[in-house]
Amino acid sequence: MITFSYVWVILHTLSNMNLQSLRKGAFLALVALSAALMPSCKKDNSSGNDNGSSKAKLLTASMWTFQKFEYQKPDGNWIPDPDAVDADKFTLLFSTNGTTFEHDLVNQYIASGNWSLSSSDTVLTLTAGNDLNPGSYNLVQLTSSILVLTHVNYPGGGAYTNERLTFTH
């Protein structure tokens, strides 16, 4: 079933393109539309993760726009990533059927994959992405307007101990 969200992603992509990238954008829009039309495979739901929880409803309520990326220093303080100059050019859409779409407005690509919440609704797992890598993320904050994620297993040994990503809508 095509929902308003899928149509919005496709139209938003096409409206933000210049004439040179129209062919590439049309292809990406076709890929997104194809993913939207494919039935999703549903795993056994014995873990209690039914994507119908209140947090799932908050995730799927609207498109999320990336606002800031921060690193956590060993002393626990968070510092902004100075290279995140195009933070507002990246959006995420979580659909109720467990599919997710990532749209990068700068590089004109759309990635699609699947998402799920842990049985306690504290961990978000993504199967695909470009700006937001596949993996598991702690749901630090989730309201009707703010989504804050940190990595579940951030690689240690470097100058930072974690990353924090903030989205709004």
C-alpha positions as CSV (number, residue, x, y, z in Angstrom):
1,M,0.0,0.0,0.0
2,I,1.4,3.4,-1.0
3,T,1.2,5.9,1.9
4,F,1.4,9.6,1.8
5,S,4.9,9.3,3.4
6,Y,6.3,7.3,0.4
7,V,4.8,9.7,-2.1
8,W,6.1,12.7,-0.2
9,V,9.7,11.2,-0.2
10,I,9.5,10.7,-4.0
11,L,8.0,14.2,-4.7
12,H,10.4,15.9,-2.3
13,T,13.4,14.2,-4.0
14,L,12.2,15.2,-7.5
15,S,11.4,18.8,-6.5
16,N,15.0,19.4,-5.1
17,M,16.8,18.3,-8.2
18,N,18.3,20.3,-11.0
19,L,17.9,19.2,-14.6
20,Q,21.3,17.4,-14.7
21,S,20.4,15.1,-11.9
22,L,16.8,14.4,-12.9
23,R,17.7,11.1,-14.6
24,K,19.6,9.9,-11.5
25,G,16.8,11.2,-9.3
26,A,14.1,9.5,-11.3
27,F,16.0,6.2,-10.9
28,L,16.3,6.7,-7.1
29,A,12.6,7.6,-6.9
30,L,11.8,4.4,-8.8
31,V,13.9,2.4,-6.4
32,A,12.0,4.0,-3.4
33,L,8.7,3.4,-5.0
34,S,9.6,-0.3,-5.7
35,A,10.6,-0.7,-2.1
36,A,7.3,0.8,-0.9
37,L,5.3,-1.6,-3.1
38,M,7.1,-4.7,-2.0
39,P,5.5,-6.6,0.8
40,S,7.7,-6.7,3.9
41,C,8.9,-10.0,5.3
42,K,7.8,-10.3,8.9
43,K,9.7,-12.3,11.4
44,D,8.2,-14.2,14.3
45,N,7.2,-11.7,16.9
46,S,8.0,-13.7,20.0
47,S,10.2,-10.9,21.4
48,G,7.2,-8.6,21.8
49,N,8.5,-6.1,19.3
50,D,5.3,-5.3,17.3
51,N,6.2,-1.9,16.0
52,G,2.9,-0.8,17.5
53,S,4.3,0.5,20.8
54,S,4.0,4.2,21.7
55,K,7.7,4.7,20.8
56,A,7.1,3.1,17.4
57,K,4.2,5.4,16.8
58,L,6.4,8.4,17.6
59,L,9.1,7.2,15.2
60,T,6.6,6.7,12.4
61,A,4.6,9.9,12.9
62,S,6.6,12.0,10.5
63,M,9.9,12.5,8.7
64,W,12.9,13.2,10.9
65,T,15.5,15.8,9.9
66,F,19.1,15.4,11.1
67,Q,20.2,18.4,13.1
68,K,23.5,17.7,14.8
69,F,26.2,15.1,15.3
70,E,28.3,15.1,18.5
71,Y,31.2,13.1,19.8
72,Q,31.6,12.1,23.5
73,K,35.0,12.7,25.0
74,P,36.4,10.3,27.6
75,D,35.5,12.8,30.3
76,G,31.8,12.4,29.4
77,N,31.4,15.8,27.7
78,W,29.8,16.1,24.2
79,I,31.4,18.2,21.5
80,P,29.9,19.1,18.1
81,D,31.3,17.6,14.9
82,P,32.8,20.5,13.0
83,D,32.4,18.6,9.7
84,A,28.6,18.2,10.0
85,V,28.0,21.3,7.8
86,D,25.1,19.7,5.9
87,A,23.3,18.3,8.9
88,D,19.9,19.6,7.8
89,K,20.2,17.9,4.4
90,F,19.6,14.4,5.6
91,T,16.2,12.9,6.5
92,L,14.8,9.6,7.8
93,L,11.4,8.1,7.4
94,F,10.3,5.2,9.5
95,S,7.2,3.4,8.1
96,T,4.7,1.4,10.1
97,N,5.6,-1.8,8.1
98,G,9.2,-1.8,9.4
99,T,10.8,-0.1,6.4
100,T,13.0,2.9,6.6
101,F,14.0,5.5,4.0
102,E,17.1,7.7,4.3
103,H,17.2,10.7,1.9
104,D,20.4,12.7,1.4
105,L,19.4,16.0,-0.2
106,V,23.1,17.0,-0.9
107,N,24.1,13.9,-2.8
108,Q,20.7,13.0,-4.1
109,Y,20.4,9.5,-2.9
110,I,17.8,7.4,-1.1
111,A,18.6,4.3,0.9
112,S,16.0,1.9,2.1
113,G,16.1,-0.9,4.7
114,N,14.3,-2.2,7.7
115,W,14.0,-1.0,11.3
116,S,13.0,-2.6,14.6
117,L,12.7,-1.8,18.2
118,S,13.9,-4.0,21.1
119,S,11.2,-5.5,23.3
120,S,11.9,-2.8,25.8
121,D,11.7,-0.1,23.2
122,T,15.2,1.2,24.2
123,V,17.2,0.0,21.2
124,L,16.6,0.9,17.5
125,T,18.2,-1.5,15.0
126,L,18.6,-0.5,11.3
127,T,19.6,-2.8,8.5
128,A,20.7,-0.3,5.9
129,G,21.7,3.3,5.6
130,N,24.4,5.7,4.4
131,D,24.5,8.7,6.6
132,L,23.0,6.7,9.5
133,N,25.0,3.4,9.3
134,P,23.3,0.0,9.8
135,G,23.5,-1.1,13.4
136,S,21.9,-0.7,16.8
137,Y,21.3,2.6,18.5
138,N,20.2,3.5,22.0
139,L,17.0,5.6,22.0
140,V,18.3,8.3,24.4
141,Q,15.3,10.6,23.8
142,L,12.2,10.2,21.7
143,T,9.3,12.7,21.8
144,S,6.8,13.9,19.2
145,S,9.5,16.4,18.0
146,I,13.0,15.1,19.0
147,L,14.9,11.9,18.4
148,V,18.3,11.4,20.0
149,L,20.4,8.3,19.3
150,T,23.8,6.9,20.5
151,H,25.6,3.8,19.4
152,V,25.0,0.6,21.3
153,N,28.6,-0.7,20.6
154,Y,30.8,2.3,19.8
155,P,34.3,1.1,18.8
156,G,36.7,2.0,21.6
157,G,40.3,2.9,21.7
158,G,40.0,6.3,19.9
159,A,39.7,9.8,21.1
160,Y,36.0,9.5,21.6
161,T,33.8,7.1,23.5
162,N,30.5,7.5,21.6
163,E,28.5,9.5,19.0
164,R,25.2,11.2,19.4
165,L,22.8,12.1,16.6
166,T,19.9,14.4,17.0
167,F,16.9,14.6,14.7
168,T,13.8,16.9,14.8
169,H,10.5,17.3,12.9
